[in-house]
């Protein structure tokens, strides 16, 4: 199919930030992508325009009923000057899964991929070159119909913005400390926990505030029904190496279908390292830590890639993992995955898509 995207380039390009001191998600490139939806017409008018504010009616449904979803992926600059995106089709697939759950019309995957490609190429000079840096890509959909009343919107905007970023956590690949949350819950099966929707993240802010006050980087969420089974760590999926076996919570309807999570599982299987997707209770995890069988733990996600966990605080008790140091497997996974993303190591899975 032929995809025609209108392009309006900026006449006032912004100064690009220095790589040193780059803060995640604080600077944005010169252009953005917009696609409109109207009931009866469908998605229409794809365009790339100068980065700008958007004007919306105060009655827009996104403000009142939270009908919005988003994605996150990255573009990387290789040493030989090529631009790579990591598994973008999986992000588009998940975007439409989130759309379906939030009653938002499906977006044509070919159009979404072409929009990503063209936008990244237009702003390619914004891709930073330093270690651990990338161009973060944020596609999102908001409900724009100006009408009060609980029903799916009849109008939407799909937009993509870009941001040059450094490491998500200041600790980088060094272990972070995690607080196990026992009061608040994030999601339950049958809810919207498997979708990347704003409400999931808003629901976690209160717990995150408490964890930050205690000196912890993130919270480890337990399930919302039994309050005992591990689900996610902050905005990431989570893995534990217990007595030689890597265990991660099984997707149950309230856990995000992480693309980094899936990539890690495939890498582990490729290396013939045992990996299990199953229910894992905090009691089992605590016992593994006490007995010395909890060898490593790490979170996975687009923003941080791999974030080793050096300490868990469960009901006031500190469980130290691998002496608070980055584990051998965590480091190997990080180096391999970031190497594939940067085109520096072999990509046996065909995950890296060159943008040209």
N, C-alpha and C positions, 0 to 999 in steps of 0.2 A: 504494500500500500504506500501511497505517497503522503507524507506528512508535511504540511506547510505550516511553519511556525514564523509568525511575524517577528521581526527584530528591530528594536529601536535602541541604538547605542547611546550611552550617556555622553553629554557634552562637557561634563564636569567630573572627570575621574578623581577618585579620592586618593589620598596619600596611603601607600601600603605600609602596614605596621612592620617594625623590625621583628625578626624571629626571636631575638632575645627578649624575654619578659612577656611573650605572647600568652594571653590568658584565654582559656577555653571559652568559646562562644561570646566574645566581647566585641569583635570587629566583624564587619560584613562587607562583602564585595560590591562591585559597582552595579551589578545587574540582578534581576530576579525573574522567575517564570510565573505566569498567571494563566489559568484556564478557568472559564466560567461554566456554570451549569444552571439551566432553567428547565423546569418541568415542562415537558412537551417538546423541548428542543434538544435536550441532552447536553453533553459537554461540548463547548464551542469556544472559538476565538483564542486559540493558543498563541501566546506572545511572550517574548523576552523584552523587558523594559528596564530602564534605570531603576536601581533600588530606591524605593520610595515608601512613604506612609500610605496607608489605605484608609479610605473614608467609609464608615458604615453607619447604618441607622441604629440608634440606641435599642431598638426592639429586635435587632438581629438575634436569631435563635441561639447562636453560639453563646451569647452572653447569659442566657436564661436557662438553657437546658443542656449545655455542655456537649452539644453534638459537634465533635471535632476529633480528628485523629492525626498522627504524625509518624514520620519515619526518621531514621538517622543512618547515614552511610558516609563513606569517605572516598576522596580521590587522592592519589599519591603521585609524587614525581620520582621517577627512577634515576639512577646515576647516569644513564645514557640519555636522559631527557624525555623519556616517554611518560605518558599519563596513564595511570591504571585506576580503575574502580574495582572494588572488591565485592563480587557476587551481587551486583545491582538488581538482577532479575529476582533474586530472593526477597530483597526489600520491597520490590513492587508487588510481588505475590503477597507478602505479609500486609502491605498497605491495603490491598483489596480485601484481605481477611478482616482487617479492622473496619474497613468501610462497611462490609456486610453486617458485622455485629452492631455497628452504630446506625444502621439503616441509611447509609450514604451510597449513592449510585456508584457502580464499578467504573474505574478509570481504565481506558484501553492501555494494556501493558506496553505495546509498541510505541504509543504516543508518549507515555511516561518515560520510557528509556531514551527516546530521541530528545525529549526535553532536557533530561539529565546531561546527555552528551553535548548538546549545543550550548547549554548554559555553562558547563565546565570549560568548554573550549573558549568561549567568549571571555571568561574570567580566569584563564589558565595562568596568567602572570601572578595571580594571588596565591598559587599553591606554594607554601613555604618549603624550604630545602633542608632545614635542620633535622637532627636526630629526633625521632619521636613526633615529628610534625606531619600535618596533612591538611587537606581542605575538607572541612566537615560539611556535609550536604543535608539540609533539613527540608524534606518535602512535608507538606501538611494540608489538611482540608478543614475548612470552617463553614458552618451553616450561616448563610447571610440573609435568608428571608426575614423581612420585617413583619413579624406576626407573633403575638402572644397566644399560647395554646400548645399543649403538649402533643405534638405530632411531628413526624419527620419534616425537615425543611423542604421547600420546593426550589430553593436556590442555594448554590454553594460556590466557593472559590477553592481551587487547588493551586497551591503556590509552592515554589522551591526557592530557598535562600541558601547562600554559601558563606562559610566563615573559616578563615585560616586559623588553625588551632595547634597548640602544643599538647603535652600530656594532660589528661583529664584530672588526674590526681597529682598534687605536688610531690607525693612520694614516688611517682613514676612506677618502676618495676619493684620498688622496695615495698615490703609488706605493710598493709594497713590494719588498723584495729577496728573490730566490728562489735557492735552492741546487739545482743539478741533481744528483740522486742517481744514483750509478753502481754502488754496492755492493749495496744492498738493492732488492728489487722488491715491488710492491704486489699484483699480480694477473696472471693469464694467461688468454687465451681458453679457455672451457670451465670456468673456475673460478667464483668468486662475485663477481668484480669489478664486474659490472653490477648487483648487488643491494646495497641499503643494509643491510648486516649488520655487526654489531659487529666481527667478525674482520678485516674490511678495514681498519678504523681502528686496531685494535690492532697490525696488521702494519706500520703506518706510524710508530708512536711512536718506535722506535729511530732511524730516519732523521731524524725531526723533532727529536729531542734534539740530534743532531749539528749540524743546521742552526742551531738556536737558539744553541748554544755559539759558533758562528761569526758570529752577528749577523744571521741570515737568518730571515724570517718563516715561510717554508714551503719545501717541497721540490717540485721538478719531477720527476715519475716518468717513467722510460723503460720500454719494454715488457719483460716478463719473459722473453722468448725470445731476441731479438736484442740486447737492451740498447742500442738505438739510436733507437727510434721514440718520439716524445712521446706521453704518455697523459693524465695529469692533473697539476694542481698542487695538492698537499696534498689537501684535501677538495673541490676545485673542478674544473670543466672549464676548459679554457684556450684562448685565441684569440690569433692573431698576425696583424698587418697587415703583409704582405710585398709591397712594390712595388705598393701600391694594392689588393691582394686580401687579404681576410680569410680565414685558414686555421685550421681547427680539426680535431683528430684525429677520424677517422671512428669511429663506434660499432662496436666489433669483438668485443664479448662480455666484455671486461675493463674497459670504460669505462662509467661511470654515465650513464644516460639523464637528463641534467640538464634540469630544467624551465626554469631560467633560461637554460641553453644553447639550448634549443629556442626560447625567446622571443627571444633575441638573433639567432638565425638568421632568424627571421621578420621581425624589425625591419629587419635589413640588406637582406633581399630587398624589403621594402616601400619602402625608400629607394633601391632599385636600386644597392646597393653589392655588388660581386662577393664571393661567399663560397663557399669550397670546404670540403667535408668529405672528408678524405683522409689517407693516411699522411704523416707529416712527421718526418723524421729530425733528430736533434740536429746532425748535420753540415750539413744544409741550413740549419738555424736559425743555426748559428755563421757560416756563409758569408754569410747575409743580414745578420747583425749587422756583420760585418767590412766588407761592401761598402756599408753604409748603407741597404740595402733593408728592413731590419727597422724599420718605422716606429713600431709600437705593440705592446704585449702586455698582456693582462689575463685574470684569472681570473673565473669566473662561478659563482654559487651562491646558494642562498636566504639564507644567513647574511650574506654580504658584499655580495650583488647583483653589483656590479662592483668588482674590485680591480685597479687598474692595476699593472703590473710595470715597475719602473724599472731593475732590474739582474738579470742571471743570472750565477751563478758556475758555470762549467763547467770541471772539472778544474783549479781554482785560478785560472783566468783570468776576470776580470770583464768581462761584456758589457753595456755601458750602452745602454739603450733610450730614445730620444727625450730625451737629456740628463738622464735620470732624472726627467723631468717627466710629468705626466698628459697623455695625448694628446687631441687634439680629438675623435676618434671615441669614445674611452673615456668622456670627459666627457658627450658627447651621449647615448650609450647609457644611462649612469647616470641622467642627468637625466630622460630619457624614461621609462625603466622605473620608476624610483621615483615619477615623476609619475603614471603610470598606476596604480601600486599605491596611491597616496595620493588618487586621484581628482582630481588637479590638472591633468592634461592629457588630451586626447582619447584614448579607448581604442578604436581601430578594429577590434580583434580580439575584443572582448567578454571579456577576460581577468578583469576585476575583478568578483567576485560580492558583491553587497550582502548583509550578514547582518542579518536582521530577523525 
